[in-house]
Amino acid sequence: MCKINSPLYAGGKAFVAKTSVARGESHWIPNTDVYATDTGLVIKVELAGLRREDLELTVDGQRLVISGQRHDGSRGARCKFMVMEINYGPFECVIEVPAAYDLSQAKAAYQNGFLRVDVPQRMGTAKKQHLPLAEET
């Protein structure tokens, strides 16, 4: 599993065919945590300052595409930044989900600036269990 448009992705070209980067616009990638639980996969994305209507989630095979735009309407036109660490404008995050998880059954919730996507395990893909071997008689 990897975040394929992350700067840390070492597998070659990032998936940018439909991204704002391909159109020459500024682009940012939100901070993302992905972790496994006993029942599935949790994807948590930090998106402070966005409204639900500014977010779009798309499933493309085993890829989850999270995109949207953070608007910047709070600064004056003639301001001079001393520090600028908040990203504004369009963003896109593409996450390749392992085949053991069923994206078609995923559930998403957005609360307090965090998007959480719960992806259940596919039926029949429970974690491996070690079975005790019976002694030979």
ABEGO torsion letter per residue (X at the ends): XBBAABAABAAEBBBAAABAAAAGBBBBBBBBBBBBBAAEBBBBBBBBGBBAAABBBBBBEABBBBBEBBBBAABBAABBBABBABBBEBBBBBBBBBAABBAAABBBBBBGGBBBBBBBBBBGABBBBBBBBBBBX
